[in-house]
Amino acid sequence: MKRSVHALALSSAAVLSTAFPVFADEDKTELCAEAEDRYVELFGAPSSEAEGVTIVKMYKYNFCPGNLSVPVGTTVRWVNVDKRTSHSVILPDQPESDRAFPEESVEFTFLTAGEQQYLCGPHWETQKMIGMVTVTDE
């Protein structure tokens, strides 16, 4: 069953401070290629073809891509392409999203420029599942 979990648009309150540690983006090329293959298997098209959103895949305790840059007003959709694990998305000053089970997603629209770190609620401490969105004025 596929369903989406939608969250409210984010405002300047979501601009990140030092609430969460920043981790270096290790080379996850192979892992993210696997995540993309899984996305295509599930949805029948590459994530780059999703209309009106930027896709981040949640896979094997990682965000793919882990760092991305988008213009203000962009909606980012985090899609769980794992087979068994649920994930969530947390931004500072925002409530944790509902859990996204396999094939489900969570969306946020970024309305303020700046670096905005996010994490997976159940996996950021133990698995270091943390990502970064740089929102630009374009």
TIMIFI-495568 format. One line per 4 residues: their letters; for each residue x, y, z of C-alpha. Coordinates in Angstrom, 2 decimals, padded with zeros to 5 digits, m for minus. Layout:
N
A) X Y Z  ...
***
This chain:
138
MKRS) 000.00 000.00 000.00  001.34 003.40 m000.92  000.40 006.49 001.04  001.97 009.85 001.63
VHAL) 002.38 011.66 004.89  002.30 015.42 004.35  003.69 017.99 006.77  003.11 021.72 006.98
ALSS) 005.31 024.10 005.04  008.38 025.21 006.92  009.13 028.82 007.73  012.05 030.69 009.20
AAVL) 011.49 028.88 012.50  012.95 025.78 010.86  016.28 027.38 010.01  018.84 025.21 011.67
STAF) 021.09 026.19 014.44  023.57 023.91 016.08  020.85 021.69 017.52  022.18 018.65 015.68
PVFA) 025.79 017.75 014.91  026.88 017.96 011.28  028.45 014.80 009.90  030.63 014.65 006.81
DEDK) 028.95 013.22 003.74  030.89 010.01 003.23  031.11 008.43 m000.19  027.73 006.78 m000.53
TELC) 027.73 006.50 m004.32  027.12 002.74 m004.43  024.54 002.81 m001.64  022.63 005.67 m003.28
AEAE) 022.74 003.85 m006.63  021.09 000.88 m004.88  018.49 003.24 m003.39  017.74 004.65 m006.85
DRYV) 017.39 001.13 m008.29  014.94 000.30 m005.51  012.99 003.52 m006.22  012.69 002.58 m009.91
ELFG) 011.62 m000.95 m008.93  008.86 000.45 m006.69  007.64 003.39 m008.76  008.55 002.48 m012.33
APSS) 010.57 005.62 m013.13  013.73 007.37 m011.94  013.36 009.74 m008.98  014.58 012.58 m011.22
EAEG) 011.32 012.30 m013.17  009.10 013.07 m010.15  007.06 016.17 m010.97  006.91 019.18 m008.68
VTIV) 009.14 017.73 m005.96  012.76 016.88 m005.22  013.17 013.27 m004.07  015.39 012.10 m001.21
KMYK) 015.43 008.35 m000.73  015.60 006.81 002.76  017.58 003.58 002.46  019.67 001.42 004.79
YNFC) 019.82 004.16 007.45  020.94 006.84 004.98  019.43 009.74 003.09  020.23 009.72 m000.65
PGNL) 021.37 012.29 m001.45  022.60 013.28 001.99  023.18 016.89 000.94  021.15 018.78 m001.60
SVPV) 020.56 022.35 m002.73  017.11 023.61 m003.72  015.54 027.03 m004.34  013.10 028.60 m001.85
GTTV) 009.61 027.18 m002.34  010.79 023.68 m003.24  008.94 020.70 m001.85  011.22 017.85 m000.85
RWVN) 009.71 014.38 m000.68  011.55 011.83 001.46  010.61 008.37 000.15  011.24 005.20 002.16
VDKR) 012.67 002.63 m000.27  013.75 000.21 002.47  012.05 m003.19 002.57  011.30 m003.39 006.31
TSHS) 012.42 m000.29 008.22  010.31 002.78 009.01  011.80 006.27 009.09  010.70 009.80 009.98
VILP) 011.98 013.30 009.28  012.72 015.92 011.94  013.74 019.53 011.44  014.52 021.80 014.41
DQPE) 011.50 023.62 015.83  009.18 021.24 013.96  007.39 018.14 015.20  008.64 014.78 014.06
SDRA) 006.80 013.57 010.97  004.69 010.46 011.11  006.64 007.29 010.44  007.04 006.51 006.76
FPEE) 006.93 002.77 006.25  008.32 001.12 003.09  006.94 002.79 m000.07  005.55 005.73 001.92
SVEF) 006.79 009.31 001.93  007.00 012.54 003.91  007.01 016.03 002.32  008.15 019.47 003.45
TFLT) 008.15 022.75 001.53  011.13 024.98 002.32  010.17 028.67 002.48  013.32 030.20 004.00
AGEQ) 016.81 030.37 002.52  019.68 028.86 004.48  021.13 025.54 005.55  018.56 023.28 007.13
QYLC) 019.74 020.06 008.69  017.28 017.21 009.12  017.41 013.77 010.65  015.57 010.50 010.99
GPHW) 013.88 010.38 014.39  014.54 006.74 015.23  017.97 006.48 013.58  019.93 009.71 013.93
ETQK) 021.72 008.79 017.16  022.47 005.13 016.55  022.90 005.19 012.75  023.85 008.86 012.22
MIGM) 021.00 009.22 009.72  021.33 012.97 009.17  021.06 015.10 006.03  021.35 018.72 004.94
VTVT) 019.25 020.86 002.61  020.73 024.16 001.43  017.84 026.40 000.44  018.82 029.22 m001.93
DE) 017.11 032.45 m002.97  017.97 031.37 m006.52
***
